[in-house]
Structures are given as structure tokens and as C-alpha cells.
């Protein structure tokens, strides 16, 4: 049989790109925009700190559970219909979040947001790949990557600005005009595609959902509950292992498993999935560390913190624009990937020299360099991930790809905050040991340990410096992780120009 076409003709390609980008940006921003508004929501909804944390956790867990179902839903109902329902449902859920009056309603509506929004990122990626010919996949992934990479950077400052100038309700209500424009654009530009009925693998879905939900809960709440010292974390770890093990056993005996793990046997896609997991760790862990570093240790307000982090997004946009054009001209995709990793490592090396009393210039320049590196890495890995897969497998593969990135972000955030918390305690103890009444170095009067006020001020400064050291240790760890990922670049296969790799894979599949 002839191979399936590598792309589909679209009547209004610019409108399709803009509509899909808006939908992607809306979903990705919502994963971080509510973080800074959490204290205001906690007071308004009369919730405890632990209850308010579920506003973030419920969204993350729901999206993680629903993401693997994207492939089956797209095959059964068509990507166009799935995209329409996802955008409309996400917009409606945003309205409900904006008018919620108690914590129970808010958590329930955030679950709805996560369930509807889960399909937006993988569907948008596979739709853009189908709309562009193989030789322009680099440019397509550059446009898609702008939403995925810049969204989490824009989210916190935008959420802080909306909360300061209006109220926390607008953190969610701002999605309404964006969602309406994206929905109308998708209806006008995205073509209908073929569908085929297939049995839904309820057993596989249940096993996988159990594993993913338990893993996400464990990662999200581990630091707060002191990890395996708490029964909750022990139970969640056991359930995660059980869910993934049962799904692995089930997938080996099922003719059509819920998620085809055989896609990972494709060398490019398997390597890219591992690679994007590491990118998720680096991107979100750094993003999670910098705001509290700037706010708690350097004393910057939320809006100023957002402005200081914005140059990283600018660097990402510039790099994605450049690398998209380079890939279209036939450059080996592994070259910008390796260059990007080296730039990320260099930027993290710069952050290891930060101090709690430094000027803003190092923050801005390290952010720009890291943004350039992330842009150079993200576009080629997103393109090569699907270069040797048949077109019909793109949507299911995009779900796995997005899930890997999201789990990587959860793992990264959990690890770095645990290390900061424990490192701060250890560093505080070591620094305090060196401060004795018999020290030959005189202390300023404000830190005079002979008075209660001076002792409190001295302890606060020791804690601040201990936390600063803990943050720097995290930056060192991420730098070495970045360098350790460099050899993975050599595992990628670059298909011949003109998409031959895609055509061959499609022919073999048929």
C-alpha cells in the first residue's frame, strides 16, 4: 500500500497556526498563573494552606491522567472535534473557577480545567506537524514551542499583575476572550480528519491513571509531608509502582493497549522522550527556584520578579525563531541541540555565583543565555521525535511526549525544593556553629547576640545565607545534569532532507 501522506493541505494555514497557538498558550499559562494568586484565593475561599495547595495539585493530577487518552480520543472522534470540545470545555471551566465561592468548588472546577486542557498541547503539536510538509517541521515546532516554553515564564508575572491590579478571579477569567478567539479560529481553519471506532481499554486506562495520579501526588506533596516519613507518601509510592507494573503486564498481553509503549522502541522517539523529560526538569526546576530566590532572599516584589525573569522568555523566542530557519535550510538538528545544552550549562554555572546581595544584571544575563539554550534545544528535539514515526502515530506519540515533559517538571520541582529545604537546615546548623561569643570577628550592633532583638536579627540573616547556599547547590546539580544529557544527542538519527525518514517509516508501517 502507498505510504500515508506526510501532511495535509490547509486552506487557511496562518489562521490555523494562530488559533492553535492561542489554545496552547492558554493551557500552558494556566499551569503556573495561579501560583502567585494562591494566598489571595486562600483568604477569599476561607481555606487552609493545605487545602489551597489542592488548587494547584488538582489541575496537575487531572491533566496528567487525561493526557494519555488523547490518542484514543483523537482517533475515535477526530482531532478537530476533540480540539473544539477541549477549548470550549477549558474556557467554561475557567469561568467556573473565576466565580467559585468555596474551596470545594474551586478544586472541582480545576479538575475540569485539567481534564479538558490535557489534550490541547499534544493535539496542537500533531496538528501543526500534519499541516506543514516535513521540510518545514522545524519552523512548525518553533512556533509551537514558543507557546509551550514561554507560557510558564509569562504565567507568574501575569498572575501577579492581575491579582495586584484587579483580583484573583481574573487569573481565570482572562482565558474567556482568548478561548473564544481560539475556538472560532479552530472552527474556521482546522480541517476534519478521518476517524475509526475502536474499543476503549478501560482496564489499561485504570492502571495507568492509578500510576500517574499516585506519582504526581507523591511528587507534589512529598516535600510538604517529609517524603517517606509520612504514611501518605508511602501509600502513594506503592500505588504508583503497582499501577505502572499492572499496566506494563496488561500492555504485553493486550492486542491494542491504551497507550502503545512500542512507540518508545523507535530510536528517535524513545531518545526524545527521555530528552524532553530532562528538559522538563531543567526548565521548570529553574523557573520554580528563581522566584522565591528573588523574592525571599533578595526582597523583590512579585511584579519586579516577573520583569527580571522575562528576558529568559525573550531569549527563548529569539532562539526558536533562528533555529526554525536553520532547520528549514537543512542544518543537522543535533548541532543546535548540543549548542543549546552547553548554553544552558553555562547559564547555570553563572547562577552558581549568585549571592543574596548582588545586582540585577547577572540575573538578567543568565536568564537570556538560558532562554537561548532552551530554545535551541526544544525545537530540534520536538522535530526529531516524530521524524521517523508514521503520521498516524503522531497524536498518540505527542501525548506520551507531553506526559514525559510534565512528569519531568514534577520530578525536577520536587527534587530541588526538597534539597533547598534540607540544605537550608544543614547549612544553618553549620553556620551557627561558627558564631560564638568568643569569635574574633566583631558583629554589627544590629546582630548583637546579647540582646533578644539582635539574636532574632542574627538568626534571620544566618537563615537567609543558609538558604542562598542551598539554592546554589541546586544550580550546581542542574548544571551537571545538563552536561550529563549531552551524549544523548548522538543517539538521534537525522532523516534525509525532504522527509525521507518520515516516508520510509510510513511505508514500513503500512
N, C-alpha and C positions, 0 to 999 in steps of 0.2 A: 504494500500500500504506500502511496506517496506520503511524505512527511507532513505533519500538520504545519500550517503557516506560522512563521515566526512572529508575525504581528498582524493586527487588524487595522484596516483603514478607518479613520475617524473623520467625520465631516467638519467638526469644529474643534481642532486639537488645542488651540490656546484656551478656549473656554473649559475644556475637559481638564487641562493642567491646573488652571486657576481654581476650579471647583474642588478637585481632589486635594490640592494643596491646602485650601481653606479647611476642609474636613479633617485632614491630618493634623494641621496646626492646632485646631480647636481641641482635638482629643489629647494631643501630647502636652499642650499647655496646662490642661486641667489636671494632669498628674502631679503638678508642682504648684499651681497657682494658689491652692487653698492652704498651703503650709503656713504662710505668714499671717493669714487671717484666722488661724486656729484660736488664739487667745480671745479675740473678739467673739467668735462663734461660741466658744465655751461659756462666756458670760451671758450672751444673749439667749442661749438654749438651756441655761441652767444645768450644765453638765460638769462632771468632774474631769480632771485632766486625763484619766484613764479612758473615760467614755469619749472625750473629744478626740483622742487618738484614733478611735474607730472610724472617724470621718475620713481619714487617710487610708487606714488599713482596709476598710470595706471596699473601697474603689479598686485598690491594687489587687486584692484577692479575687474579686469578681471578674476583673479584666483578665487576670491570669487564667482563670478557669475557662472562660469563654473563648480565649484566643485559639486554642487547638481546634475548636469546632468550625472555624472559618472555612476550611477547605470543603467540608461536607456541605455546609450551608450554601456556599457559592455554587457547588456542583448541582445541588438539588433545586435551588430557586433562581440561580443566575446571579452574577456579580452585580449587575445593575440594580436588580430588586433588593439585594442584600444591602447595597450601599445606600439606597434610598431609605430603607427601614432603619438602618443603623444611624444615619444622620438625623432623621426625624425623631427617633426614639431618644437619641442623645440630647437633642435640643429640648424635647419635652421634659426629660429627666432633669436638665439644667434649670428649667423654670420651677419644677417642683422643689429642687434643692434651694433655690433662691427664696421660696415662700415658706419653707419648713419652719415650724414653730416649736419643735422639741427635738431632742437628740435621737429618739427612735425614728421619727420621720426622716431626719437628715441621713441617718445611716442607711435606711431602706432605699431612699432616693439615690444615694451614692452607689449602692449596689446596682441599681438600674442603669446609672451612668456607665459603670464599668462593663456591664453586660452588653449594652448597645455599642459602646465605644471600642470594644475589643476588636471588632472586625475592621475598623476604619484604617488602621495602619497597614496590615497585610493586604487588604483589598486594594488600597490606593497604590501600593508598590507593584502588585501584579498587574493592575490596570494600566499603569504607566509603561511597564515593560511590554505589554501587548500593543500599546498604542504607538510605540516607536520601533523602527527597524533595529536589528542587532547592533549595527554600527553606531547608533545614537543612544544606546543604553547607558553609556557613561553620562551623557547630558541629562537623560531622564532621571537617573539616580542622584545626580547633583541637585536637581530641582526637588526631588522627594526628600533627600537628605537635609535640605535646608529647613524643612518643617520639623523633621524628627530630631535634629541636633540643636536647632536654635530654640525650639519650643520650650524645653526645660530651662534654658537660660533666661528667656523672657518671662516665664511664669512668675517667679518670686517677686521681681521688682514691679511687675504689672499688678499682681495681687496686693502688694504693699501700697501702691499708689491708689488703687481703687478703694481699699479699706480706709486709708487715711483721709481721702477727699470725699468719699461717699459713704459706703458701708460694706460690710462683708457680703451682703446679698448680691452686690454687683459683680463679685468674683464669679458667680454662676450666671447671672442674667446677661452678662456681656456675650455669652455664647448664642443668645437668641438671634440677633441680626446676622452674625457670622453663619450660624446653622441654616437660616432661611436662604441666604445668598448661595451657600454651597449646595443646598438641596435643589434649588431652581436650576443652578448650573449643571448639576448631575443629570437631572431630568431632561435637559435640553441637549446634552453633549455625549453622554455615555451610551454607547450602543447596546442593544440587547444581545445576550450571548446564549449559546446552547446550554440546555440543562439535561440532566439524566437522573432518573429516580434510582435511589439505592437505599438499602436498609441502614437505619441508624444504629450504630454499635453502642447500645446503651450500657452494656457491661464494661466495654473499654472506656467509654466516657466517664463512668462512675469511678473506675480505678484511677484513671488519670486525674480526674478532678480532685479525688481524695489526696493523691500525692502532691499535686501542685498547691492546693489550698493549705495543706498542712505545712509544706515547705515555706510558703510565703508567710504564714502566720508565725512560724518559728523564727524566720529571719527578721520579721518586723518587730516582734515582741521580745526577742531573745535578750537584747541588751537591757531592756527595762526590767525583765524578770530574772536577771543574773544567770542567764543561759541554763545550763543543765543542773544547776542547783534548785531549779523550780520544777515541780511536777508537770505543770502545763507544757513546758518546753520539751520535757522527756516524752510526754504523750504525743506531741506534735511531730517530733523526730521519728518516733516509732511508726506513726500513721503515714508519714511521708515515705519512709522506706517500704512499708507494706504496700502502699498504693502504687508506687513505681515498680516494685517487684511483681505484683499481680498483673499490672498492665504489660510488662515485658513478657511474662509467661503467656498471657492471653494473646498478645500480638503474634507470637510464634505459632499459635495453633489456629488463628483466625484467617479465613481467606481474604477478607477485606477489613483490616483493623481500623479503628477510629482515626488514628494518625499513623501514616506509613513511615515507620522508623527506617525502612530500607532506603529512604531518600538520603540518609546520612552516609550510606555507602558510596555515594558519588563523592569523589575526592574533593572537588571544589566546594560543593555544598557542605560537606562534613567539616572541612577546614574552616570555611567561612562562618559556620555556626559556632565553632569554638572561638574563632577570632572575634566575632561580634559579642560573645559573652565577655571576653576580656575588655573590649571597648566599652561595654556597659558598666563594667566595674570601674574603669578609669574615668569615664565621663561623669557618671552620677556620684561616685565617691568624692571626686574633687568638687563637684557642684554642691554636695552636701556639707563638705568641710569648710569651704571658703566663707559662706555667710556667717556662721557662728564665730569663725575666727575674726572676721572684720567687725562684727557687732559686739561680741562679748570681750574680746581681748584688745581690740583697737578702739572701741567705743563709737563706731559709726552707726547712724540711724539706718533704717531699712531702705529708704529711697536712695541714700548715698551708696549703700552697699550694692544695690542693683545697678547704679551707674558705673561703679568700679568693675563690676563683672560683665557689663555689656560689651566691652571691647573683645572679649572672647568670642561672642557671637558674631561680631564684625569680622574677626579673623576667620571664623568658620565659613561665613558667606563668601569671602574673597577666595579662600582655598577651593571651595566647591565649584565656584564659577570657573576658576582656572583649570582645575583638574578635569572638569567635564569636557572642556575644549581640547585638552591634551589627549584624553582618551579617544575622542572623536577623530583625532589625527593619527591614531594608531600607536601611541606610545605604550610600552609594556606596562600594564597596570601594577605590576609588582614594584616598579621604581617609585611612584608616588606613595605607595603603602609604606615601604621601608623608610622613605624620607619623612613621612608623617610620624612614624613611630619614634624616629630619632628626635624630631622636633618636640614631641610630647615628653620624651625623656629629658630633653634639655630644659623644657619649661618646669618640669617637676624638680629638676636639680636646682633651678633658680628659687623655687619655693622653699627648698631646704635651708636657704639662707635668710628666710624671713625672721623678723623679730616683732615683738608686741608693740614696739615704739618706732617703727620705720615709716618713711614717707609713702605716698600712694603710688609713685612711679613704678616700683618693682611689681606691685600687684597688677597694674595695667599691662605692662610689657610681658610678664609671664602669661597673663591671660590671652593676649593677642597671639603669642607664639603657640600656646596650647591649642587655641582655636584653629590656627593654620594647620597644625598637625592633625587634629581630629577631622578636619575637612578633607585633607589629603588621604586619610585612611578610610573614612567611611564610604566615600563614593566608589573607589575601586573594589572594596570587599563586597559591597552591595551588588555591583555589576557581575563580578566573577562568581558569586554564589549561585547564580542562575545560568551561567554561560554554557554549562554542559548538561542542563536539565531540559527535558521536553517542555514545551509551552504549557501543556495541560497540567503539569505538576506545579506550576508557579504559585498558585494561590495557596495550596496546602504547604508548600515549602516556605512561603512568606509567613505563614502562621507560626511554623517552627522557628524561623529566623527571628521574628519579633519576640516570641516567648523566651528564646535564649538571651536576647538583649535585656529583657525585663528581669529575668532571674539574675542575670549578671549584675544589674543595677542593685537589686535587693541584697545580693551577697556582698557587693562592694560596700554599700552603706552600712550594713550590719557589722562587717569586719572593722571598718575604720572608726566607727563610733565606739565599738567595744574597746578597741585599742586606745582610743583617746581617753575614755573613762578610766580604764585600768592604769594606763600610763600616767595620767594626772595624779592618781593616788600614789603610785610608786615614786614619781618624781617629787611630789610634795614631801613625802617622808624623807627622801634623801637630801633635799634642800634644807628642810627644817633641822636635820641633824647638824648641819654646818653653821647654824645660827645659835650661838651660845652666849651667855653673859660675859664669857671670857674671850670673845673674838677680838682680835687686834684691829679689825676694820670698823671704824665708828659708823653707826647707822644714823640717818637723818632723824631729826626730832619727831617728825610725824610718825616714824616707825619705832618709837621708843618702847621696848617691851616692858618697861617698868610700869606703864600706865595701861589701863584696860583699853582705852581708845587706840593707843599706839599698838598694842598687841593685836587688836582686831584688824587694823590697817596693814600691819606687817603680814598677818596670815592671809589677807586678801591678795597682797602682792605676790607672796610665795605661791599661792594657788594659781594666779594668772601666769606666772612664769613656768610653773609645772605644766599647765595646760599647753602653753606655747611649745614646750619641748615635745610633748606628746603629739601635737599636730605635726611638727617637723619630722618625727619618726614615721608618721603615716605617709608623709610625702616621700621620704626615702623608700619606703616599702613599695609605693606605687611606681616610683622610678625604676626600681629593679624589676618589677612585674612587666613594665613596658619593654624593657630591654630583653627580658626572657621570651617575649612574644615575637621577637624579630625572626627567629628561624622558621616560624610558621609561614612566613611569606614565600619561602622556597617550595612549599607543598602545593601551591596553586598552579594550575595549568592555564595558560593564556591561549584561548582559541584563535585560529587564524582569522585575519581581518575579513570582515564581511559576514561574520556569524557562522562560519563553517562548523564550529563546535556545536552550535545550537542545532543546526540542521542535521548533523550526524547523529546527535543524541535523539532527536525526534524520530529519525528514520529507524534507529535501532529499537526505540520504544514501540514503534508500530510493527 
